Amino acid sequence: MEHYPAASRLTDAAIAAAQHQGVGNLLRIVLVVMVVGCALTGWFLLRGYKRNDD
């Protein structure tokens, strides 16, 4: 099997770029949890205004 230095550099660059994307997934999860948490908190706080206690 022949060794291609350009392909090796391209592979190394792809591996380095993939290692830097680890924080992106964590940030997406944190943002989704924050949005769902805010929606649930709003629902919990605002559901009391719906009742008619005459």
Summary of the structure (lengths in Angstrom):
residues: 54
radius of gyration: 24.6
end to end distance: 84.7
largest distance: 85.1
contacts: 84
relative contact order: 0.06
helix: 81%
strand: 0%
